[in-house]
Amino acid sequence: AMDYGRRAIADDPSYVRPYRALGIFQMKVADAVAYNDPEAAIKEYQEAARLFDQVPADGQNELATKRARRSLVFRSAWSYSALGRYREAIAMYRSVVDD
């Protein structure tokens, strides 16, 4: 799936959807390890965030992108709390609620 997303971006770099899809795919990779290895999941969620940062400017404010980013933050915060890193988790939760 990641290869298809990268090819779609290569074909049309202005098309928002494949950028967002790459971030979501990476988030799903993190989800797969989150319960067994929250530390590894955090690294995967950080990679997903990096991919979401690559969404073209006109796509950053689309509802689908905002929703996916918020979901990513909530999932990341869960991993931090699973590791007992509550201050970081709370800060992440607040960043979404206050936004």
C-alpha positions in Angstrom: 0.0 0.0 0.0 2.9 2.4 0.8 4.3 1.8 -2.6 1.1 2.7 -4.3 0.8 5.9 -2.3 4.3 6.9 -3.2 3.6 6.2 -6.9 0.4 8.3 -6.8 2.4 11.1 -5.3 5.0 10.8 -8.0 2.3 10.9 -10.6 0.6 14.0 -9.1 2.4 15.7 -6.3 -0.5 18.2 -5.7 -3.0 15.4 -5.0 -3.7 15.4 -1.3 -5.2 12.0 -0.7 -2.1 9.8 -1.2 -0.1 11.9 1.3 -2.9 11.4 3.9 -3.1 7.7 3.0 0.6 7.2 3.7 0.2 8.8 7.2 -2.8 6.6 7.9 -1.0 3.5 6.7 1.9 4.3 9.0 -0.5 4.9 11.9 -2.0 1.4 11.3 1.5 -0.1 11.5 1.9 1.6 14.9 -1.5 0.4 16.0 -0.4 -3.2 15.3 2.4 -3.0 17.9 1.0 -0.5 20.4 -0.4 -3.0 22.9 2.7 -5.2 23.0 5.4 -2.5 22.5 4.2 1.0 23.2 7.8 2.4 22.9 8.0 1.0 19.3 4.6 2.3 18.6 5.6 5.9 19.6 8.4 5.8 17.0 5.9 4.6 14.4 3.4 7.3 15.3 6.2 9.9 15.0 6.9 8.6 11.5 3.2 8.9 10.7 3.2 12.5 12.0 6.2 13.2 9.7 4.2 11.8 6.8 1.2 14.0 7.7 3.5 17.0 7.7 4.1 16.3 4.0 0.4 16.8 3.1 0.3 19.8 0.7 -0.7 23.1 2.3 -4.2 23.1 0.7 -4.9 19.7 2.3 -3.7 20.5 5.8 -7.0 22.2 6.7 -9.3 19.5 5.1 -11.5 17.8 7.6 -10.2 14.4 6.8 -6.6 15.5 7.4 -7.5 17.2 10.7 -9.4 14.1 11.8 -6.6 11.7 11.0 -4.0 13.9 12.8 -6.2 14.1 15.9 -6.6 10.4 15.9 -2.9 10.1 15.6 -2.3 12.3 18.6 -4.9 10.3 20.7 -3.2 7.0 19.8 0.2 8.4 20.5 -1.0 9.7 23.9 -2.3 6.3 24.7 1.1 4.8 24.1 2.8 7.4 26.3 0.3 6.6 29.1 0.9 2.9 28.7 4.5 3.6 29.5 3.6 5.7 32.5 4.6 8.9 30.8 1.5 10.6 31.9 2.6 14.2 31.7 3.4 13.8 28.0 0.2 11.9 27.4 -1.9 14.6 29.1 -0.1 17.3 27.1 -1.0 15.5 23.9 -4.6 15.0 24.9 -4.9 18.7 25.8 -3.3 19.8 22.5 -6.2 18.1 20.7 -9.0 19.2 23.0 -7.7 22.8 23.1 -7.3 23.0 19.3 
